[in-house]
Amino acid sequence: MIVFQDQLFVFRKEIQLLSQSIIKEDMGSPFTGTSFTQKVAFTLEEGTLWWHAHSSWTRATVHGAIVDLPANGTSYPFRKPSGQNILIIGEWYKGDVMQIINAARATGGEPNASDAYTINGQPGDFYNCSKETTRRFLVDYGKTYLFRIINAAMNEELFFGVANHNLIVVGIDGSYTKPLNTNFIMITPGQTMDVLVSANQPKGLYYIAASPFYDGINIYDNSPTTAILEYSENCAKLPSSIPMPVLPAVNDSETVFNFTKSLRGLASQDHPANVPLNVTRKIYMTVSMNELPCQNPNGGCLGPNGTRLASSLNNISFQIPQIDILQAYYWNMSGVFSEDFPDQPPFLYNFTGDTGSTTLIPSTGTRVLMFDYSEVVELVWQGTSVLTAENHAMHLHGFSFFVVGVGTGNFNNVTDPKSYNLIDPPEVNTIGLPKNGWLSMRFVADNPGVWYMHCHLERHTSWGMDTVLIVRDGVTMQTSMIPPPKYMPPCS
Ligand SMILES: [Cu+2]
């Protein structure tokens, strides 16, 4: 098992990440104990991001927060908080997560659900093993605190709240938002949300809790995780009297839809929303759960009707290649991926994502979407009910994108763009696509390179709900990919 140093990086705009793998058990890998330095430039982001491993399910434990503070001489677009806390929600399995997904892939069935969610590594008061070590966040009455919340869970979107306290959302994914006053948030795996909490209630103890949002039909972990908001000098009450936040029902899609729809980018003079207006490339992409023929040499499959579970983007279930696409593209190696990702015919919006029979079994392949440098992209994700319908946490590497529209049902290319928010849409890198709904986003393809796009629900990623975007070089050095370092850590 390889464990990376989990440390908090606080910096301004540019850092060097030293990734150090530590030998915990000798698995015979020639790469344990090695290190490499990765240079990451945060040119536009301000707020909270996170880093995590991306090989199979390793991100379950290999992850950490990245905090990007306001640049010197500037401040937050809200009153400076009295204190800050990083709060990472994780997901814990009694078992090796790599074995859990490998076993599921072998049989084509569902992977085991987790055994607990955690807040900064602790499942909380409702677990005997955690009673003594439940995380406590200390506050002084009358002060306001910034909570940088990260959903690092593997497979569930989550509701989150603090008993008797309102939350004010002020940022998502390293971009400020207009303050949104709410008594809960829904945060998808991959997302970060910066939230202000004012300690304005009677001194005491209050539960902080996260519980799942899941509107599909499969197994999931339905246990809440808790931490405690503790006022200094509180008249300590018995634990049994600590109030719990009231969070929406586990399958409350409508509340989640309204929450997503209410998010607004800050769009101020200091933090303008540079929403692309002149779109040059439109992509319509279905997001589906599927099944594939059983290929288990040891017996039958545990997916629906003896098949194996799969998922797809545009009816293509992504196959992870043996050679990484970044190198294959950079060195012009053929046979690794193909460029014929079939865009749906440009905006034939009478597509009915609900007619599942013809697309229940997707095609498979390593297909990529190619973009010329600085193309202005509008991408509409369309959730379908091909096998089952549920919310998906859509995520793009390499870019933040503006969420210009979101709706239920099938996208209509005539009427729906009329309701686009081109003034103050939220700018994110991960967003929940509503069950059986659509979501339209825009970005400028000005970051040359090879970028993964996938659902951040890890089981869907494993089943093929992924693709890759390749942005070609521009005409100058500054608009081209930088060459690989002399020592490139091998992909293993
Ligand atoms: Cu998904």
Residues whose N, C-alpha, C, O or C-beta is under 5 A from the ligand:
A	BS01	CU	N391 H392 A393 C455 L457 H460
